[in-house]
Amino acid sequence: MIREATAADVPAIHAMVRGLAEYEKALHEVKATEEQLHTALFGPAPAAFAFIAEDDATGEVVGFALWFLNFSTWEGVHGVYLEDLYVRPEARGGGHGRALLQRLARVCTERGYARLQWSVLDWNAPSIAFYDSLGATPEQEWIGYRLTGNALTALGGSPLG
């Protein structure tokens, strides 16, 4: 079953964020707290949204998709950027990841959004094979960039010009 996340899901979402980071060999990079996630998802101006996958038999939270809106100036409409998709290891292969992506695709089609996009680590062969099986296509010409830490502070603190 896929449903919208509630404030009561924040501890489970936080635990799964940490599980995803551990899988991606980057647990040491996780700084987000439950409080920050709660504010981002349920504060006065939510900046992100989440769906929860539950095991049909037990009702246990087994996965999540955390996403936010982006905008295509070329298409002239919003899209969805999937920040995190995670299914607990013991629940993988049960269709939860597909169901989460189906729900996000439905959000896009119902709202007239142009695209659903995400990133995947180049070494994550199981996820790449899964995305390929859905008909998703990797971007070939685009290179992702990130400005963070000292570089972000230096640029942000520079005089505008």
C-alpha positions as CSV (number, residue, x, y, z in Angstrom):
1,M,0.0,0.0,0.0
2,I,1.2,3.5,-0.8
3,R,0.0,6.5,1.1
4,E,1.0,10.1,1.8
5,A,3.5,10.4,4.7
6,T,2.2,11.8,8.0
7,A,4.1,13.6,10.8
8,A,4.1,10.2,12.7
9,D,6.2,8.7,9.9
10,V,9.2,11.1,10.3
11,P,11.2,8.8,12.6
12,A,10.8,5.9,10.1
13,I,11.7,8.2,7.2
14,H,14.8,9.4,9.1
15,A,15.8,5.8,9.8
16,M,15.4,4.9,6.1
17,V,17.4,8.0,5.0
18,R,20.2,6.7,7.2
19,G,19.7,3.2,5.7
20,L,19.9,4.6,2.2
21,A,23.1,6.6,3.1
22,E,24.7,3.5,4.5
23,Y,23.9,1.5,1.4
24,E,25.4,4.4,-0.7
25,K,28.5,4.2,1.6
26,A,27.9,7.8,2.8
27,L,26.3,7.5,6.2
28,H,28.9,9.9,7.6
29,E,27.5,12.6,5.3
30,V,23.9,12.5,6.8
31,K,23.3,15.6,8.9
32,A,19.5,15.8,8.7
33,T,17.6,15.5,11.9
34,E,14.1,14.3,12.5
35,E,13.2,17.8,13.4
36,Q,14.5,19.2,10.1
37,L,12.6,16.5,8.1
38,H,9.5,17.3,10.0
39,T,9.8,21.0,9.2
40,A,10.6,20.3,5.5
41,L,7.6,17.9,5.1
42,F,5.0,19.4,7.5
43,G,6.1,22.9,8.5
44,P,4.3,26.1,7.6
45,A,5.8,26.1,4.1
46,P,6.5,22.4,3.1
47,A,9.4,22.2,0.7
48,A,9.3,18.5,0.2
49,F,6.7,15.7,0.1
50,A,6.8,12.0,0.8
51,F,5.0,8.8,0.1
52,I,5.2,5.7,2.3
53,A,5.1,2.1,1.3
54,E,3.6,-0.2,3.8
55,D,3.6,-4.0,3.9
56,D,0.0,-5.1,3.2
57,A,0.1,-7.9,5.8
58,T,1.7,-6.2,8.7
59,G,1.2,-2.4,8.1
60,E,4.9,-1.9,8.7
61,V,6.6,0.9,6.9
62,V,9.0,-0.7,4.4
63,G,9.9,2.2,2.0
64,F,9.5,5.8,1.1
65,A,9.8,8.3,-1.7
66,L,10.8,11.8,-0.9
67,W,10.3,14.4,-3.6
68,F,9.9,18.1,-4.5
69,L,8.7,20.2,-7.4
70,N,11.0,21.5,-10.0
71,F,10.2,23.6,-13.0
72,S,11.1,23.3,-16.7
73,T,11.4,26.6,-18.5
74,W,11.4,24.7,-21.8
75,E,8.2,22.8,-21.0
76,G,6.6,25.7,-19.1
77,V,5.3,23.4,-16.4
78,H,6.5,21.7,-13.2
79,G,8.0,18.4,-12.8
80,V,8.9,16.1,-9.9
81,Y,12.4,15.5,-8.6
82,L,12.7,12.3,-6.7
83,E,15.3,13.0,-4.0
84,D,15.2,9.6,-2.3
85,L,13.6,6.2,-3.1
86,Y,14.3,3.5,-0.6
87,V,12.9,0.1,0.3
88,R,14.2,-1.7,3.3
89,P,16.4,-4.7,2.2
90,E,14.1,-7.3,3.7
91,A,11.1,-5.9,1.6
92,R,12.9,-5.6,-1.7
93,G,11.5,-7.5,-4.6
94,G,7.9,-7.1,-3.3
95,G,6.9,-4.4,-5.7
96,H,7.2,-1.5,-3.3
97,G,9.7,0.5,-5.3
98,R,7.6,0.2,-8.4
99,A,4.4,1.2,-6.6
100,L,6.2,4.3,-5.2
101,L,7.3,5.3,-8.6
102,Q,3.8,4.6,-10.1
103,R,2.3,6.9,-7.5
104,L,4.8,9.6,-8.4
105,A,4.1,9.1,-12.1
106,R,0.4,9.4,-11.3
107,V,1.0,12.8,-9.5
108,C,2.8,14.0,-12.7
109,T,0.1,12.8,-15.1
110,E,-2.8,14.1,-13.0
111,R,-1.2,17.5,-12.5
112,G,0.1,17.9,-16.0
113,Y,3.7,17.9,-15.0
114,A,6.2,17.2,-17.7
115,R,8.7,14.9,-16.1
116,L,9.8,12.7,-13.2
117,Q,13.5,12.7,-12.7
118,W,16.1,11.4,-10.3
119,S,19.8,10.5,-10.0
120,V,21.4,7.1,-9.3
121,L,25.0,6.3,-8.5
122,D,26.8,4.8,-11.5
123,W,27.8,1.7,-9.5
124,N,24.3,0.9,-8.3
125,A,23.6,-1.8,-11.0
126,P,20.4,-3.3,-9.3
127,S,18.7,0.1,-9.2
128,I,19.9,1.0,-12.8
129,A,18.4,-2.3,-14.0
130,F,15.2,-1.6,-12.2
131,Y,14.9,1.9,-13.7
132,D,15.7,0.6,-17.1
133,S,12.9,-2.0,-16.7
134,L,10.4,0.8,-16.2
135,G,11.4,2.5,-19.4
136,A,13.3,5.3,-17.7
137,T,16.3,6.6,-19.7
138,P,19.6,7.8,-18.3
139,E,20.6,11.3,-19.3
140,Q,23.6,11.2,-21.5
141,E,24.7,14.8,-22.0
142,W,24.0,16.4,-18.6
143,I,26.6,16.4,-15.8
144,G,25.3,17.1,-12.3
145,Y,27.0,19.8,-10.3
146,R,26.9,20.7,-6.7
147,L,28.1,23.7,-4.7
148,T,28.5,23.0,-1.0
149,G,30.6,23.7,2.0
150,N,33.4,26.3,1.7
151,A,32.8,26.9,-2.0
152,L,29.1,27.7,-1.3
153,T,30.0,30.0,1.6
154,A,32.7,31.7,-0.4
155,L,30.4,32.4,-3.4
156,G,27.4,33.3,-1.2
157,G,29.5,35.7,0.8
158,S,31.0,37.4,-2.3
159,P,29.8,40.9,-3.3
160,L,27.0,40.7,-5.9
161,G,28.2,41.8,-9.3
